[in-house]
Amino acid sequence: MADKKVVYEGLFILDANRLARDREGLPRDVNSLIEAAGGEIEVSRLWEERRLAYPIKGQRKGAYWITYFQLPTAKVTELTRSCELADGILRQLFVRLPDPLVQPILDHAKGLVPETEPEAEAEAPAEAPVAEEVAAT
């Protein structure tokens, strides 16, 4: 059971200043940590950069990097420790994806799911029938 790979979502808060100086290197370091723990990267991309609610390791701004990867469950603790020791990673969070949701989430992250657009009002909604006054005779 421990050798079975499951899919995780990893959210990393990266040092935004370091990421700005090295757009390719810091994400490559994150992916290398996952691969060194025995993981396989599915999707890895920048989510957004924003001001942090409170300073972390002296940084007021963070870059949120989201990664989907397969990893044996026994290796999560090792990966967490490696991330805590890495310089450019301020915080990390790993969430195991439920099996039925893995493929839809990966498809969405890879951009394979088309954006849904609101349906045009091709059909006008039927108006409620107007009650006619009937004269009592």
CNS distance restraints for C-alpha pairs under 8 A (distance, minus, plus):
assign (resid   2 and name CA) (resid  72 and name CA) 6.16 0.50 0.50
assign (resid   2 and name CA) (resid  73 and name CA) 5.76 0.50 0.50
assign (resid   2 and name CA) (resid  74 and name CA) 5.44 0.50 0.50
assign (resid   3 and name CA) (resid  72 and name CA) 5.29 0.50 0.50
assign (resid   3 and name CA) (resid  73 and name CA) 7.19 0.50 0.50
assign (resid   3 and name CA) (resid  74 and name CA) 7.26 0.50 0.50
assign (resid   4 and name CA) (resid  71 and name CA) 7.92 0.50 0.50
assign (resid   4 and name CA) (resid  72 and name CA) 5.38 0.50 0.50
assign (resid   4 and name CA) (resid  73 and name CA) 7.12 0.50 0.50
assign (resid   5 and name CA) (resid  70 and name CA) 5.59 0.50 0.50
assign (resid   5 and name CA) (resid  71 and name CA) 4.79 0.50 0.50
assign (resid   5 and name CA) (resid  72 and name CA) 4.16 0.50 0.50
assign (resid   5 and name CA) (resid  73 and name CA) 6.68 0.50 0.50
assign (resid   6 and name CA) (resid  70 and name CA) 5.25 0.50 0.50
assign (resid   6 and name CA) (resid  71 and name CA) 5.68 0.50 0.50
assign (resid   6 and name CA) (resid  72 and name CA) 6.23 0.50 0.50
assign (resid   6 and name CA) (resid  73 and name CA) 6.95 0.50 0.50
assign (resid   6 and name CA) (resid  96 and name CA) 7.25 0.50 0.50
assign (resid   6 and name CA) (resid  97 and name CA) 7.83 0.50 0.50
assign (resid   7 and name CA) (resid  68 and name CA) 6.85 0.50 0.50
assign (resid   7 and name CA) (resid  69 and name CA) 5.50 0.50 0.50
assign (resid   7 and name CA) (resid  70 and name CA) 4.36 0.50 0.50
assign (resid   7 and name CA) (resid  71 and name CA) 6.54 0.50 0.50
assign (resid   7 and name CA) (resid  96 and name CA) 6.11 0.50 0.50
assign (resid   7 and name CA) (resid  97 and name CA) 5.85 0.50 0.50
assign (resid   7 and name CA) (resid 102 and name CA) 7.02 0.50 0.50
assign (resid   8 and name CA) (resid  68 and name CA) 5.68 0.50 0.50
assign (resid   8 and name CA) (resid  69 and name CA) 5.44 0.50 0.50
assign (resid   8 and name CA) (resid  70 and name CA) 6.14 0.50 0.50
assign (resid   8 and name CA) (resid  71 and name CA) 7.26 0.50 0.50
assign (resid   8 and name CA) (resid  94 and name CA) 6.32 0.50 0.50
assign (resid   8 and name CA) (resid  95 and name CA) 5.43 0.50 0.50
assign (resid   8 and name CA) (resid  96 and name CA) 4.39 0.50 0.50
assign (resid   8 and name CA) (resid  97 and name CA) 5.55 0.50 0.50
assign (resid   9 and name CA) (resid  66 and name CA) 7.13 0.50 0.50
assign (resid   9 and name CA) (resid  67 and name CA) 5.80 0.50 0.50
assign (resid   9 and name CA) (resid  68 and name CA) 4.59 0.50 0.50
assign (resid   9 and name CA) (resid  69 and name CA) 6.63 0.50 0.50
assign (resid   9 and name CA) (resid  94 and name CA) 5.69 0.50 0.50
assign (resid   9 and name CA) (resid  95 and name CA) 5.21 0.50 0.50
assign (resid   9 and name CA) (resid  96 and name CA) 6.38 0.50 0.50
assign (resid   9 and name CA) (resid  97 and name CA) 6.77 0.50 0.50
assign (resid  10 and name CA) (resid  66 and name CA) 5.75 0.50 0.50
assign (resid  10 and name CA) (resid  67 and name CA) 4.98 0.50 0.50
assign (resid  10 and name CA) (resid  68 and name CA) 6.10 0.50 0.50
assign (resid  10 and name CA) (resid  69 and name CA) 7.63 0.50 0.50
assign (resid  10 and name CA) (resid  92 and name CA) 6.96 0.50 0.50
assign (resid  10 and name CA) (resid  93 and name CA) 5.68 0.50 0.50
assign (resid  10 and name CA) (resid  94 and name CA) 4.54 0.50 0.50
assign (resid  10 and name CA) (resid  95 and name CA) 6.53 0.50 0.50
assign (resid  11 and name CA) (resid  64 and name CA) 6.78 0.50 0.50
assign (resid  11 and name CA) (resid  65 and name CA) 5.83 0.50 0.50
assign (resid  11 and name CA) (resid  66 and name CA) 4.66 0.50 0.50
assign (resid  11 and name CA) (resid  67 and name CA) 6.43 0.50 0.50
assign (resid  11 and name CA) (resid  92 and name CA) 5.59 0.50 0.50
assign (resid  11 and name CA) (resid  93 and name CA) 5.22 0.50 0.50
assign (resid  11 and name CA) (resid  94 and name CA) 6.53 0.50 0.50
assign (resid  12 and name CA) (resid  63 and name CA) 7.93 0.50 0.50
assign (resid  12 and name CA) (resid  64 and name CA) 5.71 0.50 0.50
assign (resid  12 and name CA) (resid  65 and name CA) 5.06 0.50 0.50
assign (resid  12 and name CA) (resid  66 and name CA) 6.33 0.50 0.50
assign (resid  12 and name CA) (resid  89 and name CA) 6.69 0.50 0.50
assign (resid  12 and name CA) (resid  90 and name CA) 7.48 0.50 0.50
assign (resid  12 and name CA) (resid  91 and name CA) 5.80 0.50 0.50
assign (resid  12 and name CA) (resid  92 and name CA) 4.36 0.50 0.50
assign (resid  12 and name CA) (resid  93 and name CA) 6.55 0.50 0.50
assign (resid  13 and name CA) (resid  62 and name CA) 5.72 0.50 0.50
assign (resid  13 and name CA) (resid  63 and name CA) 5.50 0.50 0.50
assign (resid  13 and name CA) (resid  64 and name CA) 4.70 0.50 0.50
assign (resid  13 and name CA) (resid  65 and name CA) 6.31 0.50 0.50
assign (resid  13 and name CA) (resid  89 and name CA) 6.08 0.50 0.50
assign (resid  13 and name CA) (resid  90 and name CA) 5.41 0.50 0.50
assign (resid  13 and name CA) (resid  91 and name CA) 5.09 0.50 0.50
assign (resid  13 and name CA) (resid  92 and name CA) 6.21 0.50 0.50
assign (resid  14 and name CA) (resid  19 and name CA) 7.19 0.50 0.50
assign (resid  14 and name CA) (resid  62 and name CA) 5.60 0.50 0.50
assign (resid  14 and name CA) (resid  63 and name CA) 4.98 0.50 0.50
assign (resid  14 and name CA) (resid  64 and name CA) 6.28 0.50 0.50
assign (resid  14 and name CA) (resid  65 and name CA) 6.96 0.50 0.50
assign (resid  14 and name CA) (resid  88 and name CA) 5.70 0.50 0.50
assign (resid  14 and name CA) (resid  89 and name CA) 4.61 0.50 0.50
assign (resid  14 and name CA) (resid  90 and name CA) 5.46 0.50 0.50
assign (resid  14 and name CA) (resid  91 and name CA) 7.23 0.50 0.50
assign (resid  15 and name CA) (resid  19 and name CA) 6.22 0.50 0.50
assign (resid  15 and name CA) (resid  59 and name CA) 7.09 0.50 0.50
assign (resid  15 and name CA) (resid  61 and name CA) 7.30 0.50 0.50
assign (resid  15 and name CA) (resid  62 and name CA) 5.45 0.50 0.50
assign (resid  15 and name CA) (resid  63 and name CA) 6.37 0.50 0.50
assign (resid  15 and name CA) (resid  88 and name CA) 5.30 0.50 0.50
assign (resid  15 and name CA) (resid  89 and name CA) 6.24 0.50 0.50
assign (resid  15 and name CA) (resid  90 and name CA) 6.30 0.50 0.50
assign (resid  16 and name CA) (resid  20 and name CA) 6.09 0.50 0.50
assign (resid  16 and name CA) (resid  49 and name CA) 7.17 0.50 0.50
assign (resid  16 and name CA) (resid  61 and name CA) 6.01 0.50 0.50
assign (resid  16 and name CA) (resid  62 and name CA) 4.80 0.50 0.50
assign (resid  16 and name CA) (resid  63 and name CA) 4.99 0.50 0.50
assign (resid  17 and name CA) (resid  21 and name CA) 6.47 0.50 0.50
assign (resid  17 and name CA) (resid  61 and name CA) 7.98 0.50 0.50
assign (resid  18 and name CA) (resid  22 and name CA) 6.12 0.50 0.50
assign (resid  18 and name CA) (resid  26 and name CA) 7.56 0.50 0.50
assign (resid  18 and name CA) (resid  88 and name CA) 6.82 0.50 0.50
assign (resid  19 and name CA) (resid  23 and name CA) 5.14 0.50 0.50
assign (resid  19 and name CA) (resid  24 and name CA) 7.92 0.50 0.50
assign (resid  19 and name CA) (resid  25 and name CA) 7.87 0.50 0.50
assign (resid  19 and name CA) (resid  26 and name CA) 6.11 0.50 0.50
assign (resid  19 and name CA) (resid  63 and name CA) 7.61 0.50 0.50
assign (resid  22 and name CA) (resid  26 and name CA) 6.39 0.50 0.50
assign (resid  23 and name CA) (resid  27 and name CA) 7.34 0.50 0.50
assign (resid  24 and name CA) (resid  28 and name CA) 6.22 0.50 0.50
assign (resid  25 and name CA) (resid  29 and name CA) 6.14 0.50 0.50
assign (resid  26 and name CA) (resid  30 and name CA) 6.38 0.50 0.50
assign (resid  26 and name CA) (resid  88 and name CA) 6.83 0.50 0.50
assign (resid  27 and name CA) (resid  31 and name CA) 6.26 0.50 0.50
assign (resid  27 and name CA) (resid  65 and name CA) 7.95 0.50 0.50
assign (resid  28 and name CA) (resid  32 and name CA) 6.03 0.50 0.50
assign (resid  29 and name CA) (resid  33 and name CA) 6.27 0.50 0.50
assign (resid  30 and name CA) (resid  34 and name CA) 6.60 0.50 0.50
assign (resid  30 and name CA) (resid  83 and name CA) 7.95 0.50 0.50
assign (resid  31 and name CA) (resid  35 and name CA) 6.21 0.50 0.50
assign (resid  31 and name CA) (resid  41 and name CA) 7.07 0.50 0.50
assign (resid  31 and name CA) (resid  44 and name CA) 7.90 0.50 0.50
assign (resid  32 and name CA) (resid  36 and name CA) 5.89 0.50 0.50
assign (resid  33 and name CA) (resid  37 and name CA) 6.39 0.50 0.50
assign (resid  33 and name CA) (resid  79 and name CA) 6.89 0.50 0.50
assign (resid  33 and name CA) (resid  82 and name CA) 6.87 0.50 0.50
assign (resid  33 and name CA) (resid  83 and name CA) 7.32 0.50 0.50
assign (resid  34 and name CA) (resid  38 and name CA) 6.67 0.50 0.50
assign (resid  34 and name CA) (resid  39 and name CA) 5.22 0.50 0.50
assign (resid  34 and name CA) (resid  40 and name CA) 7.25 0.50 0.50
assign (resid  34 and name CA) (resid  41 and name CA) 7.57 0.50 0.50
assign (resid  34 and name CA) (resid  69 and name CA) 7.91 0.50 0.50
assign (resid  34 and name CA) (resid  79 and name CA) 6.55 0.50 0.50
assign (resid  35 and name CA) (resid  39 and name CA) 4.59 0.50 0.50
assign (resid  35 and name CA) (resid  40 and name CA) 5.98 0.50 0.50
assign (resid  35 and name CA) (resid  41 and name CA) 7.43 0.50 0.50
assign (resid  37 and name CA) (resid  71 and name CA) 7.77 0.50 0.50
assign (resid  37 and name CA) (resid  75 and name CA) 6.20 0.50 0.50
assign (resid  37 and name CA) (resid  78 and name CA) 6.79 0.50 0.50
assign (resid  37 and name CA) (resid  79 and name CA) 5.91 0.50 0.50
assign (resid  38 and name CA) (resid  71 and name CA) 6.28 0.50 0.50
assign (resid  38 and name CA) (resid  72 and name CA) 7.33 0.50 0.50
assign (resid  38 and name CA) (resid  75 and name CA) 7.42 0.50 0.50
assign (resid  39 and name CA) (resid  69 and name CA) 6.41 0.50 0.50
assign (resid  39 and name CA) (resid  70 and name CA) 5.30 0.50 0.50
assign (resid  39 and name CA) (resid  71 and name CA) 4.35 0.50 0.50
assign (resid  39 and name CA) (resid  72 and name CA) 7.26 0.50 0.50
assign (resid  40 and name CA) (resid  69 and name CA) 5.43 0.50 0.50
assign (resid  40 and name CA) (resid  70 and name CA) 5.09 0.50 0.50
assign (resid  40 and name CA) (resid  71 and name CA) 6.65 0.50 0.50
assign (resid  41 and name CA) (resid  67 and name CA) 7.40 0.50 0.50
assign (resid  41 and name CA) (resid  68 and name CA) 6.32 0.50 0.50
assign (resid  41 and name CA) (resid  69 and name CA) 4.39 0.50 0.50
assign (resid  41 and name CA) (resid  70 and name CA) 6.57 0.50 0.50
assign (resid  42 and name CA) (resid  67 and name CA) 7.49 0.50 0.50
assign (resid  42 and name CA) (resid  68 and name CA) 5.35 0.50 0.50
assign (resid  42 and name CA) (resid  69 and name CA) 5.05 0.50 0.50
assign (resid  42 and name CA) (resid  70 and name CA) 7.31 0.50 0.50
assign (resid  42 and name CA) (resid 106 and name CA) 7.62 0.50 0.50
assign (resid  43 and name CA) (resid  67 and name CA) 5.54 0.50 0.50
assign (resid  43 and name CA) (resid  68 and name CA) 5.12 0.50 0.50
assign (resid  43 and name CA) (resid  69 and name CA) 6.98 0.50 0.50
assign (resid  43 and name CA) (resid 106 and name CA) 7.44 0.50 0.50
assign (resid  43 and name CA) (resid 109 and name CA) 6.85 0.50 0.50
assign (resid  43 and name CA) (resid 110 and name CA) 6.64 0.50 0.50
assign (resid  44 and name CA) (resid  65 and name CA) 7.40 0.50 0.50
assign (resid  44 and name CA) (resid  66 and name CA) 5.90 0.50 0.50
assign (resid  44 and name CA) (resid  67 and name CA) 4.21 0.50 0.50
assign (resid  44 and name CA) (resid  68 and name CA) 6.39 0.50 0.50
assign (resid  45 and name CA) (resid  65 and name CA) 5.90 0.50 0.50
assign (resid  45 and name CA) (resid  66 and name CA) 5.69 0.50 0.50
assign (resid  45 and name CA) (resid  67 and name CA) 6.47 0.50 0.50
assign (resid  46 and name CA) (resid  63 and name CA) 7.38 0.50 0.50
assign (resid  46 and name CA) (resid  64 and name CA) 6.25 0.50 0.50
assign (resid  46 and name CA) (resid  65 and name CA) 4.53 0.50 0.50
assign (resid  46 and name CA) (resid  66 and name CA) 6.22 0.50 0.50
assign (resid  47 and name CA) (resid  63 and name CA) 7.63 0.50 0.50
assign (resid  47 and name CA) (resid  64 and name CA) 5.40 0.50 0.50
assign (resid  47 and name CA) (resid  65 and name CA) 5.41 0.50 0.50
assign (resid  47 and name CA) (resid  66 and name CA) 6.06 0.50 0.50
assign (resid  48 and name CA) (resid  63 and name CA) 5.92 0.50 0.50
assign (resid  48 and name CA) (resid  64 and name CA) 5.31 0.50 0.50
assign (resid  48 and name CA) (resid  65 and name CA) 7.30 0.50 0.50
assign (resid  49 and name CA) (resid  61 and name CA) 7.33 0.50 0.50
assign (resid  49 and name CA) (resid  62 and name CA) 5.76 0.50 0.50
assign (resid  49 and name CA) (resid  63 and name CA) 4.19 0.50 0.50
assign (resid  49 and name CA) (resid  64 and name CA) 5.93 0.50 0.50
assign (resid  50 and name CA) (resid  61 and name CA) 5.77 0.50 0.50
assign (resid  50 and name CA) (resid  62 and name CA) 5.72 0.50 0.50
assign (resid  50 and name CA) (resid  63 and name CA) 6.49 0.50 0.50
assign (resid  50 and name CA) (resid  64 and name CA) 7.91 0.50 0.50
assign (resid  51 and name CA) (resid  60 and name CA) 5.96 0.50 0.50
assign (resid  51 and name CA) (resid  61 and name CA) 4.31 0.50 0.50
assign (resid  51 and name CA) (resid  62 and name CA) 6.25 0.50 0.50
assign (resid  52 and name CA) (resid  56 and name CA) 7.88 0.50 0.50
assign (resid  52 and name CA) (resid  60 and name CA) 5.42 0.50 0.50
assign (resid  52 and name CA) (resid  61 and name CA) 5.28 0.50 0.50
assign (resid  52 and name CA) (resid  62 and name CA) 6.22 0.50 0.50
assign (resid  53 and name CA) (resid  60 and name CA) 7.85 0.50 0.50
assign (resid  54 and name CA) (resid  60 and name CA) 6.67 0.50 0.50
assign (resid  55 and name CA) (resid  59 and name CA) 5.15 0.50 0.50
assign (resid  55 and name CA) (resid  60 and name CA) 4.77 0.50 0.50
assign (resid  55 and name CA) (resid  61 and name CA) 7.86 0.50 0.50
assign (resid  56 and name CA) (resid  60 and name CA) 6.83 0.50 0.50
assign (resid  56 and name CA) (resid  90 and name CA) 6.52 0.50 0.50
assign (resid  57 and name CA) (resid  90 and name CA) 6.84 0.50 0.50
assign (resid  68 and name CA) (resid 106 and name CA) 7.48 0.50 0.50
assign (resid  71 and name CA) (resid  75 and name CA) 6.85 0.50 0.50
assign (resid  71 and name CA) (resid  76 and name CA) 7.39 0.50 0.50
assign (resid  72 and name CA) (resid  76 and name CA) 7.31 0.50 0.50
assign (resid  75 and name CA) (resid  79 and name CA) 6.27 0.50 0.50
assign (resid  76 and name CA) (resid  80 and name CA) 6.10 0.50 0.50
assign (resid  77 and name CA) (resid  81 and name CA) 6.28 0.50 0.50
assign (resid  78 and name CA) (resid  82 and name CA) 6.28 0.50 0.50
assign (resid  79 and name CA) (resid  83 and name CA) 6.20 0.50 0.50
assign (resid  80 and name CA) (resid  84 and name CA) 6.27 0.50 0.50
assign (resid  80 and name CA) (resid  92 and name CA) 7.67 0.50 0.50
assign (resid  81 and name CA) (resid  85 and name CA) 6.46 0.50 0.50
assign (resid  82 and name CA) (resid  86 and name CA) 6.35 0.50 0.50
assign (resid  83 and name CA) (resid  89 and name CA) 6.50 0.50 0.50
assign (resid  83 and name CA) (resid  91 and name CA) 7.95 0.50 0.50
assign (resid  83 and name CA) (resid  92 and name CA) 7.21 0.50 0.50
assign (resid  84 and name CA) (resid  89 and name CA) 7.23 0.50 0.50
assign (resid  84 and name CA) (resid  90 and name CA) 7.83 0.50 0.50
assign (resid  84 and name CA) (resid  91 and name CA) 7.44 0.50 0.50
assign (resid  97 and name CA) (resid 101 and name CA) 6.70 0.50 0.50
assign (resid  97 and name CA) (resid 102 and name CA) 6.04 0.50 0.50
assign (resid  98 and name CA) (resid 102 and name CA) 6.41 0.50 0.50
assign (resid 101 and name CA) (resid 105 and name CA) 6.06 0.50 0.50
assign (resid 102 and name CA) (resid 106 and name CA) 6.12 0.50 0.50
assign (resid 103 and name CA) (resid 107 and name CA) 6.00 0.50 0.50
assign (resid 104 and name CA) (resid 108 and name CA) 6.16 0.50 0.50
assign (resid 105 and name CA) (resid 109 and name CA) 6.12 0.50 0.50
assign (resid 106 and name CA) (resid 110 and name CA) 6.06 0.50 0.50
assign (resid 107 and name CA) (resid 111 and name CA) 6.18 0.50 0.50
assign (resid 107 and name CA) (resid 112 and name CA) 5.03 0.50 0.50
assign (resid 107 and name CA) (resid 113 and name CA) 6.02 0.50 0.50
assign (resid 108 and name CA) (resid 112 and name CA) 5.77 0.50 0.50
assign (resid 108 and name CA) (resid 113 and name CA) 5.20 0.50 0.50
